[in-house]
Amino acid sequence: MKSLIGILFISSIFIEFYSYQAIKTLTDKKWIRKTWIIISLSALLLILIWSLNIDRNNRTQVQFLMAFFIIDYVPKLVLALVLFINDIIRFITFLFKKIFSSSKEKVYFPARRKAISTLGIGLASIPFLSIIEGIVWGKYDFTVRKVHLTFPNLPDKFDGYKIVQVSDMHLGSFDINAYDKVAKGIQLINDQNPDLFLFTGDSVNNLAKEMDPWLSLLQTIKAKDGKYSILGNHDYGIYMLKSRKAQKANTENIHARHQKIGWVLLNNEAVKIYKDDQYINIIGVENWGLGHFPKYADLSKATKDVKEGDFNILMSHDPTHFDVKVKEFPKKMHLTLAGHTHGMQFGVEIPGIIKWSPIKYRYPKWAGLYQDKGRFLYVNRGFGYIGFPGRVGIWPEITVIELKKG
């Protein structure tokens, strides 16, 4: 953690230096320059001290620090990059003139132009305003995304079957004062009139009790054929609870709360959903992720009663499980539903034009629909948020998947 803070601190020095160059270019007034330096260095010092002493279990502290850091540094990063690129161009221009000018001609390093600094500040204002909007409104801008998937071996009686998937509620992040806003998201779920409701993990940030203020609201979710859920990496309490015994107790408490709201928690288990004499399998595994994330999923155990030729839908929280294990698994998972990435809660999505978030460099399959080896994966962008108390360009998602017989 401290090494990460050190890297961020060094990066911040670079950002501060270049953002100051823009101010320096735009004004000769010393009081403006000094004011910028004082405010910037004070903010940097505050972030550094707070990062080293923060109570990471205090939601208010964590969210305020993340918001303050991102509001302060993302716009400055854009500004710094504009000036840095301009400096590279200035250096290449200088070098070119130096090499090809006559020996008598004096070559000067090109000065920074006010127009470039003005452009940088203009571009920096876009993420600044977007971040403010994402904190105030964006995290409650629940979006319904509809997906139609066709399968040749889907049982006939499931043609047109409608599934609502929700993931990563992170109920510990929501303020109870925002109850009505969260309730609108829950109402959107019910408005879809689903046959089946599937939740793909991370009910909470750390502790089962974070669900308690929201239990009565979650009980109102309706689905004709039932509501099923799995655990995500945050549901084990591993980021707060040190002992395996305490972590196990936490997951048991989450299990009890899921029962209370009518969600059937599948821990390496499968259930059959029947339409008369036909059925599909809903399979739920525990978390499996690369690196330090828990690896408790047991596909073999979960599918011990799954027969050859069955139609299977798998719930697995982390999409990396799909690439590493699921797509090569002997028993075909026709559709895998995941979450986990949140789309980093930051990115740009314009349907048919661009879909980008920095999280793609960590998770190649980070949001939406993917297909590999005849198997589908859908990664939900998450219902809630964690850390940064907002969403910019990547809105909270309610996925509606309609199964069609192809």
KEDO-766439 format. One record per residue (C-alpha): x negated, y, z; residue in three letters. Coordinates in nm, 4 decimals. Last residue first. Layout:
<atoms>
+----------+----------+----------+-----+
:        X :        Y :        Z : res :
+----------+----------+----------+-----+
:        X :        Y :        Z : Ala :
...
+----------+----------+----------+-----+
</atoms>
This chain:
<atoms>
+----------+----------+----------+-----+
:        X :        Y :        Z : res :
+----------+----------+----------+-----+
:   3.2115 :  -2.0392 :  -3.2767 : Gly :
:   3.4280 :  -2.0621 :  -2.9635 : Lys :
:   3.4105 :  -1.7269 :  -2.7918 : Lys :
:   3.2984 :  -1.6281 :  -2.4429 : Leu :
:   3.3700 :  -1.2712 :  -2.3364 : Glu :
:   3.1079 :  -1.1098 :  -2.1157 : Ile :
:   3.2009 :  -0.7937 :  -1.9256 : Val :
:   2.9027 :  -0.6308 :  -1.7561 : Thr :
:   2.9436 :  -0.3645 :  -1.4883 : Ile :
:   2.6394 :  -0.1408 :  -1.4908 : Glu :
:   2.4837 :   0.1474 :  -1.3032 : Pro :
:   2.3395 :   0.3939 :  -1.5575 : Trp :
:   1.9917 :   0.3944 :  -1.7070 : Ile :
:   1.9363 :   0.7492 :  -1.8372 : Gly :
:   1.8286 :   0.8803 :  -1.4978 : Val :
:   1.9590 :   0.6955 :  -1.1945 : Arg :
:   1.9401 :   0.8190 :  -0.8372 : Gly :
:   1.8212 :   0.7702 :  -0.4829 : Pro :
:   1.4658 :   0.6582 :  -0.5697 : Phe :
:   1.3993 :   0.3699 :  -0.3323 : Gly :
:   1.6881 :   0.1375 :  -0.4177 : Ile :
:   1.9870 :   0.1630 :  -0.6476 : Tyr :
:   2.3312 :   0.0125 :  -0.6941 : Gly :
:   2.5284 :  -0.1653 :  -0.9661 : Phe :
:   2.2347 :  -0.3171 :  -1.1512 : Gly :
:   2.1025 :  -0.3030 :  -1.5081 : Arg :
:   2.2331 :  -0.6536 :  -1.5870 : Asn :
:   1.9949 :  -0.8806 :  -1.7775 : Val :
:   2.1700 :  -1.1198 :  -2.0187 : Tyr :
:   1.9814 :  -1.4257 :  -2.1379 : Leu :
:   2.0991 :  -1.6460 :  -2.4225 : Phe :
:   1.9633 :  -1.9835 :  -2.5287 : Arg :
:   1.9010 :  -2.1021 :  -2.8848 : Gly :
:   1.5252 :  -2.1043 :  -2.8369 : Lys :
:   1.5266 :  -1.7397 :  -2.7243 : Asp :
:   1.8080 :  -1.4865 :  -2.7222 : Gln :
:   1.8194 :  -1.1558 :  -2.5367 : Tyr :
:   2.1059 :  -0.9339 :  -2.4210 : Leu :
:   2.0836 :  -0.6249 :  -2.2029 : Gly :
:   1.8089 :  -0.4951 :  -1.9770 : Ala :
:   1.4514 :  -0.5873 :  -1.8783 : Trp :
:   1.3319 :  -0.8735 :  -2.0965 : Lys :
:   0.9704 :  -0.7626 :  -2.1416 : Pro :
:   0.9471 :  -0.7122 :  -1.7629 : Tyr :
:   0.6361 :  -0.5242 :  -1.6484 : Arg :
:   0.5801 :  -0.3084 :  -1.9574 : Tyr :
:   0.9572 :  -0.2920 :  -2.0072 : Lys :
:   0.9885 :  -0.1214 :  -1.6665 : Ile :
:   0.8697 :   0.2061 :  -1.8234 : Pro :
:   1.2181 :   0.2325 :  -1.9813 : Ser :
:   1.3225 :   0.2368 :  -2.3433 : Trp :
:   1.6251 :   0.1635 :  -2.5608 : Lys :
:   1.6398 :   0.3759 :  -2.8734 : Ile :
:   1.8572 :   0.4193 :  -3.1814 : Ile :
:   2.1373 :   0.1631 :  -3.2019 : Gly :
:   2.2836 :   0.2678 :  -2.8685 : Pro :
:   2.0954 :   0.5646 :  -2.7193 : Ile :
:   1.9169 :   0.4559 :  -2.4043 : Glu :
:   1.6362 :   0.6494 :  -2.2385 : Val :
:   1.4758 :   0.5529 :  -1.9106 : Gly :
:   1.4888 :   0.5603 :  -1.5333 : Phe :
:   1.6705 :   0.3430 :  -1.2798 : Gln :
:   1.3745 :   0.1013 :  -1.3247 : Met :
:   1.6050 :  -0.0760 :  -1.5738 : Gly :
:   1.7493 :  -0.2021 :  -1.2443 : His :
:   1.4888 :  -0.4828 :  -1.2849 : Thr :
:   1.6503 :  -0.7459 :  -1.0602 : His :
:   1.9397 :  -0.8621 :  -1.2782 : Gly :
:   2.0023 :  -1.2047 :  -1.4293 : Ala :
:   2.2649 :  -1.4101 :  -1.6137 : Leu :
:   2.1537 :  -1.7144 :  -1.8109 : Thr :
:   2.3707 :  -1.8460 :  -2.0949 : Leu :
:   2.3542 :  -2.1794 :  -2.2759 : His :
:   2.1432 :  -2.3404 :  -2.0051 : Met :
:   2.0330 :  -2.6570 :  -2.1797 : Lys :
:   1.9267 :  -2.9474 :  -1.9627 : Lys :
:   1.5641 :  -3.0192 :  -2.0542 : Pro :
:   1.4393 :  -2.6837 :  -1.9121 : Phe :
:   1.2203 :  -2.4978 :  -2.1617 : Glu :
:   1.4348 :  -2.1821 :  -2.1689 : Lys :
:   1.4769 :  -2.1938 :  -1.7921 : Val :
:   1.1247 :  -2.2156 :  -1.6563 : Lys :
:   0.8789 :  -1.9378 :  -1.7467 : Val :
:   1.0875 :  -1.7315 :  -1.9850 : Asp :
:   1.4170 :  -1.7526 :  -1.7945 : Phe :
:   1.2598 :  -1.7230 :  -1.4493 : His :
:   1.1114 :  -1.3890 :  -1.5574 : Thr :
:   1.4702 :  -1.2569 :  -1.5615 : Pro :
:   1.4868 :  -1.2512 :  -1.1770 : Asp :
:   1.8269 :  -1.3175 :  -1.0182 : His :
:   1.9164 :  -1.6537 :  -1.1674 : Ser :
:   2.2803 :  -1.7347 :  -1.2435 : Met :
:   2.3107 :  -2.0133 :  -1.4983 : Leu :
:   2.6039 :  -2.0780 :  -1.7316 : Ile :
:   2.6287 :  -2.4318 :  -1.8663 : Asn :
:   2.8433 :  -2.6066 :  -2.1278 : Phe :
:   2.8087 :  -2.9805 :  -2.0727 : Asp :
:   2.6605 :  -3.1931 :  -2.3529 : Gly :
:   2.4364 :  -3.3983 :  -2.1262 : Glu :
:   2.5808 :  -3.3999 :  -1.7776 : Lys :
:   2.5254 :  -3.1642 :  -1.4858 : Val :
:   2.5375 :  -3.3445 :  -1.1489 : Asp :
:   2.1676 :  -3.2976 :  -1.0693 : Lys :
:   2.1752 :  -2.9445 :  -1.2101 : Thr :
:   2.1014 :  -2.7409 :  -0.8973 : Ala :
:   1.8451 :  -2.9926 :  -0.7723 : Lys :
:   1.6559 :  -2.9888 :  -1.1010 : Ser :
:   1.6794 :  -2.6118 :  -1.1258 : Leu :
:   1.5206 :  -2.5561 :  -0.7859 : Asp :
:   1.4823 :  -2.1844 :  -0.7187 : Ala :
:   1.2869 :  -2.0975 :  -0.4044 : Tyr :
:   1.0048 :  -1.8970 :  -0.5601 : Lys :
:   1.0054 :  -1.5786 :  -0.3535 : Pro :
:   0.8390 :  -1.2734 :  -0.5137 : Phe :
:   0.4660 :  -1.2168 :  -0.4578 : His :
:   0.3645 :  -1.2760 :  -0.8176 : Gly :
:   0.6304 :  -1.4039 :  -1.0574 : Leu :
:   0.9908 :  -1.4510 :  -0.9541 : Gly :
:   1.2358 :  -1.7220 :  -0.8532 : Trp :
:   1.5299 :  -1.6409 :  -0.6299 : Asn :
:   1.7797 :  -1.9102 :  -0.5368 : Glu :
:   1.9732 :  -2.0895 :  -0.8059 : Val :
:   2.3364 :  -2.0743 :  -0.9152 : Gly :
:   2.4964 :  -2.2973 :  -1.1762 : Ile :
:   2.8435 :  -2.2382 :  -1.3180 : Ile :
:   2.9415 :  -2.5424 :  -1.5202 : Asn :
:   3.2216 :  -2.5349 :  -1.7791 : Ile :
:   3.5379 :  -2.7433 :  -1.7721 : Tyr :
:   3.8073 :  -2.9176 :  -1.9735 : Gln :
:   4.0959 :  -3.1330 :  -1.8451 : Asp :
:   4.3231 :  -2.8411 :  -1.7480 : Asp :
:   4.0977 :  -2.5374 :  -1.7555 : Lys :
:   3.8367 :  -2.6225 :  -1.4956 : Tyr :
:   3.5397 :  -2.4332 :  -1.3517 : Ile :
:   3.2802 :  -2.6821 :  -1.2331 : Lys :
:   3.0382 :  -2.5847 :  -0.9591 : Val :
:   2.6600 :  -2.6027 :  -0.9401 : Ala :
:   2.4087 :  -2.5661 :  -0.6581 : Glu :
:   2.0579 :  -2.4338 :  -0.5996 : Asn :
:   2.1963 :  -2.1925 :  -0.3411 : Asn :
:   2.5390 :  -2.0984 :  -0.4758 : Leu :
:   2.7201 :  -1.8447 :  -0.2592 : Leu :
:   3.0965 :  -1.8592 :  -0.3042 : Val :
:   3.2254 :  -1.5026 :  -0.2716 : Trp :
:   3.5541 :  -1.4611 :  -0.0839 : Gly :
:   3.4688 :  -1.1478 :   0.1150 : Ile :
:   3.4185 :  -1.3428 :   0.4391 : Lys :
:   3.2291 :  -1.6200 :   0.2613 : Gln :
:   2.9820 :  -1.3630 :   0.1274 : His :
:   2.9454 :  -1.2328 :   0.4821 : Arg :
:   2.8607 :  -1.5788 :   0.6137 : Ala :
:   2.6051 :  -1.6342 :   0.3363 : His :
:   2.4459 :  -1.2990 :   0.4168 : Ile :
:   2.4145 :  -1.4116 :   0.7784 : Asn :
:   2.2559 :  -1.7370 :   0.6634 : Glu :
:   2.0145 :  -1.5363 :   0.4493 : Thr :
:   1.9180 :  -1.3299 :   0.7538 : Asn :
:   1.8734 :  -1.6385 :   0.9716 : Ala :
:   1.6317 :  -1.7800 :   0.7155 : Lys :
:   1.4345 :  -1.4561 :   0.7172 : Gln :
:   1.4170 :  -1.4585 :   1.0970 : Ala :
:   1.2861 :  -1.8167 :   1.0937 : Lys :
:   1.0373 :  -1.7354 :   0.8168 : Arg :
:   0.8899 :  -1.4707 :   1.0452 : Ser :
:   0.8008 :  -1.1201 :   0.9267 : Lys :
:   1.1361 :  -0.9531 :   0.8727 : Leu :
:   1.1258 :  -0.6194 :   0.6933 : Met :
:   1.0271 :  -0.6728 :   0.3298 : Tyr :
:   1.1047 :  -1.0463 :   0.3448 : Ile :
:   1.4692 :  -0.9888 :   0.4407 : Gly :
:   1.5786 :  -1.2840 :   0.2260 : Tyr :
:   1.8428 :  -1.0834 :   0.0410 : Asp :
:   1.5823 :  -0.8532 :  -0.1150 : His :
:   1.4555 :  -1.1262 :  -0.3509 : Asn :
:   1.8032 :  -1.1980 :  -0.4846 : Gly :
:   2.0573 :  -1.4488 :  -0.3567 : Leu :
:   2.3415 :  -1.5977 :  -0.5600 : Ile :
:   2.7120 :  -1.5283 :  -0.6058 : Ser :
:   3.0441 :  -1.6715 :  -0.7186 : Tyr :
:   3.3940 :  -1.5236 :  -0.7321 : Lys :
:   3.6956 :  -1.7309 :  -0.8339 : Gly :
:   3.9105 :  -1.8460 :  -1.1224 : Asp :
:   4.1512 :  -1.5516 :  -1.1497 : Lys :
:   3.9072 :  -1.2791 :  -1.0432 : Ala :
:   3.9765 :  -0.9985 :  -0.7951 : Lys :
:   3.7473 :  -0.7637 :  -0.6027 : Ile :
:   3.9397 :  -0.6251 :  -0.3038 : Thr :
:   3.7246 :  -0.8128 :  -0.0507 : Gln :
:   3.4312 :  -0.5941 :  -0.1581 : Leu :
:   3.6092 :  -0.2888 :  -0.0162 : Leu :
:   3.6788 :  -0.4556 :   0.3196 : Ser :
:   3.3175 :  -0.5715 :   0.3400 : Leu :
:   3.1595 :  -0.2337 :   0.2624 : Trp :
:   3.0614 :  -0.1044 :   0.6069 : Pro :
:   2.9274 :  -0.4542 :   0.6955 : Asp :
:   2.7028 :  -0.5192 :   0.3953 : Met :
:   2.3979 :  -0.3540 :   0.5532 : Glu :
:   2.4356 :  -0.6100 :   0.8325 : Lys :
:   2.2714 :  -0.8722 :   0.6090 : Ala :
:   1.9361 :  -0.6989 :   0.6307 : Leu :
:   1.6805 :  -0.5953 :   0.3689 : Asn :
:   1.7970 :  -0.3904 :   0.0711 : Asn :
:   2.1336 :  -0.5620 :   0.0444 : Val :
:   2.3530 :  -0.7631 :  -0.1931 : Ser :
:   2.0457 :  -0.8399 :  -0.4005 : Asp :
:   2.1731 :  -1.1186 :  -0.6279 : Gly :
:   2.3491 :  -1.2170 :  -0.9496 : Thr :
:   2.7168 :  -1.1616 :  -0.8702 : Phe :
:   2.9607 :  -1.3515 :  -1.0920 : Leu :
:   3.3341 :  -1.2759 :  -1.1172 : Phe :
:   3.5513 :  -1.5111 :  -1.3269 : Leu :
:   3.8722 :  -1.4747 :  -1.5255 : Asp :
:   3.8233 :  -1.1010 :  -1.5270 : Pro :
:   4.0968 :  -0.8338 :  -1.5288 : Asn :
:   3.8560 :  -0.5628 :  -1.6526 : Gln :
:   4.0329 :  -0.3069 :  -1.4320 : Asp :
:   3.9202 :  -0.5075 :  -1.1289 : Asn :
:   3.5558 :  -0.4274 :  -1.1979 : Ile :
:   3.6380 :  -0.0619 :  -1.2652 : Leu :
:   3.8116 :  -0.0526 :  -0.9262 : Gln :
:   3.4858 :  -0.1609 :  -0.7639 : Ile :
:   3.3034 :   0.1256 :  -0.9351 : Gly :
:   3.5718 :   0.3704 :  -0.8237 : Lys :
:   3.5287 :   0.2374 :  -0.4687 : Ala :
:   3.1600 :   0.3354 :  -0.4843 : Val :
:   3.2652 :   0.6956 :  -0.5442 : Lys :
:   3.5287 :   0.6821 :  -0.2693 : Asp :
:   3.2799 :   0.5453 :  -0.0173 : Tyr :
:   3.0180 :   0.8145 :  -0.0842 : Ala :
:   3.0282 :   0.9212 :   0.2805 : Asn :
:   2.9277 :   0.5632 :   0.3641 : Ile :
:   2.5898 :   0.6400 :   0.2097 : Asp :
:   2.4775 :   0.3747 :  -0.0368 : Phe :
:   2.1243 :   0.2387 :  -0.0114 : Ser :
:   2.2035 :  -0.0497 :   0.2232 : Gly :
:   2.4554 :  -0.1792 :  -0.0289 : Leu :
:   2.1797 :  -0.2799 :  -0.2666 : His :
:   2.4414 :  -0.3752 :  -0.5302 : Met :
:   2.1839 :  -0.5576 :  -0.7386 : Asp :
:   2.4053 :  -0.7422 :  -0.9877 : Ser :
:   2.7542 :  -0.7433 :  -1.1352 : Val :
:   2.8809 :  -0.9855 :  -1.3985 : Gln :
:   3.2422 :  -0.9936 :  -1.5133 : Val :
:   3.3373 :  -1.3043 :  -1.7086 : Ile :
:   3.6186 :  -1.3289 :  -1.9635 : Lys :
:   3.7191 :  -1.6532 :  -2.1365 : Tyr :
:   3.8273 :  -1.5875 :  -2.4958 : Gly :
:   3.7798 :  -1.9530 :  -2.5989 : Asp :
:   3.7556 :  -2.1387 :  -2.2688 : Phe :
:   4.0287 :  -2.3869 :  -2.3647 : Lys :
:   3.8317 :  -2.4991 :  -2.6673 : Asp :
:   3.5249 :  -2.6062 :  -2.4675 : Pro :
:   3.2221 :  -2.4058 :  -2.5848 : Leu :
:   3.0140 :  -2.6279 :  -2.8119 : Asn :
:   2.9767 :  -2.3881 :  -3.1054 : Pro :
:   2.8993 :  -2.0864 :  -2.8861 : Phe :
:   2.9878 :  -1.7220 :  -2.9579 : Thr :
:   2.9023 :  -1.4362 :  -2.7253 : Leu :
:   3.0927 :  -1.1075 :  -2.7004 : His :
:   2.9353 :  -0.8435 :  -2.4736 : Val :
:   3.1065 :  -0.5451 :  -2.3138 : Lys :
:   2.9214 :  -0.2855 :  -2.1067 : Arg :
:   3.1230 :  -0.0997 :  -1.8418 : Val :
:   2.9370 :   0.1986 :  -1.6985 : Thr :
:   2.9373 :   0.3209 :  -1.3388 : Phe :
:   2.8226 :   0.6837 :  -1.3271 : Asp :
:   2.7725 :   0.6795 :  -0.9490 : Tyr :
:   2.3916 :   0.6858 :  -0.9570 : Lys :
:   2.4052 :   0.9544 :  -1.2249 : Gly :
:   2.5947 :   1.2158 :  -1.0225 : Trp :
:   2.3754 :   1.3930 :  -0.7655 : Val :
:   2.0493 :   1.2027 :  -0.7953 : Ile :
:   2.0680 :   1.1482 :  -1.1711 : Gly :
:   2.1667 :   1.5109 :  -1.2348 : Glu :
:   1.8652 :   1.6345 :  -1.0387 : Ile :
:   1.6443 :   1.3887 :  -1.2275 : Ile :
:   1.7839 :   1.5044 :  -1.5633 : Ser :
:   1.7219 :   1.8711 :  -1.4768 : Leu :
:   1.3556 :   1.8031 :  -1.4023 : Phe :
:   1.3237 :   1.5532 :  -1.6897 : Pro :
:   1.4279 :   1.8256 :  -1.9392 : Ile :
:   1.2466 :   2.1164 :  -1.7681 : Ser :
:   0.9122 :   1.9533 :  -1.8433 : Ala :
:   0.9743 :   1.9934 :  -2.2191 : Leu :
:   1.0252 :   2.3685 :  -2.1807 : Gly :
:   0.7233 :   2.3973 :  -1.9515 : Ile :
:   0.5078 :   2.2174 :  -2.2073 : Gly :
:   0.6376 :   2.4310 :  -2.4946 : Leu :
:   0.5561 :   2.7475 :  -2.2976 : Thr :
:   0.2065 :   2.6140 :  -2.2295 : Ser :
:   0.1614 :   2.5363 :  -2.5987 : Ile :
:   0.2897 :   2.8793 :  -2.7033 : Ala :
:   0.0572 :   3.0506 :  -2.4582 : Lys :
:  -0.2413 :   2.9141 :  -2.6477 : Arg :
:  -0.5451 :   2.7629 :  -2.4836 : Arg :
:  -0.8676 :   2.9006 :  -2.6253 : Ala :
:  -1.0580 :   2.7278 :  -2.9052 : Pro :
:  -1.4230 :   2.6466 :  -2.8170 : Phe :
:  -1.6337 :   2.8967 :  -3.0056 : Tyr :
:  -1.8565 :   2.8326 :  -3.3055 : Val :
:  -2.1317 :   3.0750 :  -3.3995 : Lys :
:  -2.2190 :   3.0664 :  -3.7689 : Glu :
:  -2.5913 :   3.0710 :  -3.8426 : Lys :
:  -2.6259 :   2.6926 :  -3.8650 : Ser :
:  -2.3398 :   2.6711 :  -4.1116 : Ser :
:  -2.0223 :   2.5047 :  -3.9906 : Ser :
:  -1.9557 :   2.1337 :  -4.0575 : Phe :
:  -2.0598 :   1.9726 :  -3.7312 : Ile :
:  -1.9576 :   2.2519 :  -3.4947 : Lys :
:  -1.6303 :   2.3076 :  -3.6787 : Lys :
:  -1.5375 :   1.9416 :  -3.6423 : Phe :
:  -1.6421 :   1.9335 :  -3.2776 : Leu :
:  -1.4343 :   2.2424 :  -3.1964 : Phe :
:  -1.1287 :   2.0994 :  -3.3707 : Thr :
:  -1.1745 :   1.7648 :  -3.1950 : Ile :
:  -1.2046 :   1.9459 :  -2.8596 : Phe :
:  -0.8963 :   2.1588 :  -2.9215 : Arg :
:  -0.6967 :   1.8492 :  -3.0255 : Ile :
:  -0.8022 :   1.6695 :  -2.7068 : Ile :
:  -0.7135 :   1.9794 :  -2.5053 : Asp :
:  -0.3688 :   1.9896 :  -2.6700 : Asn :
:  -0.3131 :   1.6305 :  -2.5665 : Ile :
:  -0.4065 :   1.7277 :  -2.2089 : Phe :
:  -0.1809 :   2.0332 :  -2.2194 : Leu :
:   0.1249 :   1.8324 :  -2.3277 : Val :
:   0.0357 :   1.5518 :  -2.0853 : Leu :
:   0.0117 :   1.7948 :  -1.7934 : Ala :
:   0.3576 :   1.9404 :  -1.8628 : Leu :
:   0.5137 :   1.5940 :  -1.8819 : Val :
:   0.3357 :   1.4960 :  -1.5596 : Leu :
:   0.4508 :   1.8195 :  -1.3971 : Lys :
:   0.8131 :   1.7264 :  -1.4757 : Pro :
:   0.7558 :   1.3784 :  -1.3218 : Val :
:   0.5646 :   1.5186 :  -1.0246 : Tyr :
:   0.7867 :   1.7372 :  -0.8077 : Asp :
:   1.1273 :   1.5810 :  -0.8728 : Ile :
:   0.9717 :   1.2344 :  -0.8494 : Ile :
:   0.7917 :   1.3035 :  -0.5216 : Phe :
:   1.0871 :   1.4779 :  -0.3556 : Phe :
:   1.3298 :   1.2033 :  -0.4609 : Ala :
:   1.1000 :   0.9286 :  -0.3371 : Met :
:   1.0386 :   1.1084 :  -0.0072 : Leu :
:   1.4098 :   1.1760 :   0.0474 : Phe :
:   1.5042 :   0.8163 :  -0.0318 : Gln :
:   1.2422 :   0.6693 :   0.1995 : Val :
:   1.3194 :   0.9023 :   0.4896 : Gln :
:   1.6956 :   0.8554 :   0.4645 : Thr :
:   1.6718 :   0.4763 :   0.4383 : Arg :
:   1.4500 :   0.4345 :   0.7435 : Asn :
:   1.2947 :   0.0892 :   0.7182 : Asn :
:   0.9894 :   0.2286 :   0.5407 : Arg :
:   0.9154 :   0.4497 :   0.8430 : Asp :
:   0.6833 :   0.6981 :   0.6775 : Ile :
:   0.3383 :   0.7707 :   0.8188 : Asn :
:   0.1047 :   0.7234 :   0.5230 : Leu :
:   0.3547 :   0.8396 :   0.2621 : Ser :
:   0.4498 :   1.1427 :   0.4762 : Trp :
:   0.0887 :   1.2590 :   0.4992 : Ile :
:   0.0340 :   1.2233 :   0.1224 : Leu :
:   0.3693 :   1.3745 :   0.0239 : Ile :
:   0.3175 :   1.6745 :   0.2550 : Leu :
:  -0.0361 :   1.7289 :   0.1262 : Leu :
:   0.0818 :   1.7251 :  -0.2358 : Leu :
:   0.3738 :   1.9595 :  -0.1585 : Ala :
:   0.1415 :   2.2005 :   0.0224 : Ser :
:  -0.1067 :   2.1827 :  -0.2665 : Leu :
:   0.1650 :   2.2677 :  -0.5188 : Ser :
:   0.3218 :   2.5477 :  -0.3134 : Ile :
:  -0.0139 :   2.7130 :  -0.2378 : Ile :
:  -0.1409 :   2.6764 :  -0.5958 : Ile :
:   0.1782 :   2.8143 :  -0.7511 : Trp :
:   0.1804 :   3.1096 :  -0.5069 : Thr :
:  -0.1833 :   3.1807 :  -0.5902 : Lys :
:  -0.1097 :   3.1879 :  -0.9635 : Arg :
:   0.1925 :   3.4140 :  -0.9169 : Ile :
:  -0.0032 :   3.6466 :  -0.6845 : Trp :
:  -0.2918 :   3.6591 :  -0.9333 : Lys :
:  -0.0853 :   3.7994 :  -1.2175 : Lys :
:  -0.2612 :   3.7097 :  -1.5422 : Asp :
:   0.0258 :   3.4929 :  -1.6599 : Thr :
:   0.1013 :   3.2227 :  -1.9190 : Leu :
:  -0.2404 :   3.0642 :  -1.9515 : Thr :
:  -0.2940 :   3.0295 :  -1.5768 : Lys :
:   0.0521 :   2.8852 :  -1.5350 : Ile :
:  -0.0212 :   2.6229 :  -1.8005 : Ala :
:  -0.3630 :   2.5515 :  -1.6516 : Gln :
:  -0.1910 :   2.4902 :  -1.3166 : Tyr :
:  -0.0019 :   2.1974 :  -1.4696 : Ser :
:  -0.3343 :   2.0554 :  -1.5801 : Tyr :
:  -0.4991 :   2.0633 :  -1.2390 : Phe :
:  -0.1867 :   1.9440 :  -1.0556 : Glu :
:  -0.1491 :   1.6419 :  -1.2836 : Ile :
:  -0.5148 :   1.5420 :  -1.2426 : Phe :
:  -0.4900 :   1.5833 :  -0.8632 : Ile :
:  -0.1687 :   1.3784 :  -0.8660 : Ser :
:  -0.3428 :   1.0913 :  -1.0414 : Ser :
:  -0.5989 :   1.0852 :  -0.7584 : Ile :
:  -0.3157 :   1.0799 :  -0.5011 : Phe :
:  -0.1241 :   0.8103 :  -0.6873 : Leu :
:  -0.4329 :   0.5891 :  -0.6907 : Ile :
:  -0.4880 :   0.6487 :  -0.3174 : Gly :
:  -0.1209 :   0.5752 :  -0.2370 : Ile :
:  -0.1563 :   0.2476 :  -0.4242 : Leu :
:  -0.4697 :   0.1649 :  -0.2231 : Ser :
:  -0.2752 :   0.2441 :   0.0966 : Lys :
:   0.0000 :   0.0000 :   0.0000 : Met :
+----------+----------+----------+-----+
</atoms>
